[in-house]
Amino acid sequence: MDTRERLIESTRELLWERGYVGTSPKAIQQRSGAGQGSMYHHFHGKPDLALAAITRSAGELRERARTAFEGPGTVAERIAAYLRRERDALKGCPVGRLTQDPDAMADPELRRPIEETFAWLTGALAGLIAQGRADGELHPALDPAATAAALVAAVQGGYVLARAAGSPDVYAQAVEGALALVLLQPKENR
């Protein structure tokens, strides 16, 4: 892995662990094994490097979700695959955790890939839910946009609850509860 890649990967890890404020250039250099000159040769400064790291994390989140959404199975099975995929529930979401960082959220450039990722995720889920409604697989009263937002909130909130409880089981309980609500069918369809 070249120096630029080590800097980006180290920054991604530090942002996930410490947030933007807690990620100093010195910590990035120490984690990556790169000198100050190398860091500033590849990036204009911490915001530029953080943007590269956040953009990469956001892209990976989208790719993992896309794999589940476009995978085999029914709409319900694909939504379930997304919700149940293996995650480090106690570590949280590398993108979602940044929403709690006031400095990251105050910078429009750093906030942009976060906003775009959650908008894409919600839109992709809404599309799946609309497809499931049209196919008669999901309850016709489900509002695709509202339900998609609720599912994204359940994932992100599940991370928060798991961290607060110190148990990944709480995350699993949150996503299973959300999934059960989406899959509820009226009595005549059971």
Stockholm file with secondary structure:
# STOCKHOLM 1.0

chainA/1-190         MDTRERLIESTRELLWERGYVGTSPKAIQQRSGAGQGSMYHHFHGKPDLALAAITRSAGELRERARTAFEGPGTVAERIAAYLRRERDALKGCPVGRLTQDPDAMADPELRRPIEETFAWLTGALAGLIAQGRADGELHPALDPAATAAALVAAVQGGYVLARAAGSPDVYAQAVEGALALVLLQPKENR
#=GR chainA/1-190 SS CCHHHHHHHHHHHHHHHHTTTTCCHHHHHHHHTCCHHHHHHHCSSHHHHHHHHHHHHHHHHHHHHHHHHTSSSCHHHHHHHHHHSCCCTTTCCTTGGGGGCHHHHHSHHHHHHHHHHHHHHHHHHHHHHHHHHHTTSSCTTCCHHHHHHHHHHHHHHHHHHHHHHTCHHHHHHHHHHHHHHHHCCCGGGC
#=GC SS_cons         CCHHHHHHHHHHHHHHHHTTTTCCHHHHHHHHTCCHHHHHHHCSSHHHHHHHHHHHHHHHHHHHHHHHHTSSSCHHHHHHHHHHSCCCTTTCCTTGGGGGCHHHHHSHHHHHHHHHHHHHHHHHHHHHHHHHHHTTSSCTTCCHHHHHHHHHHHHHHHHHHHHHHTCHHHHHHHHHHHHHHHHCCCGGGC
//
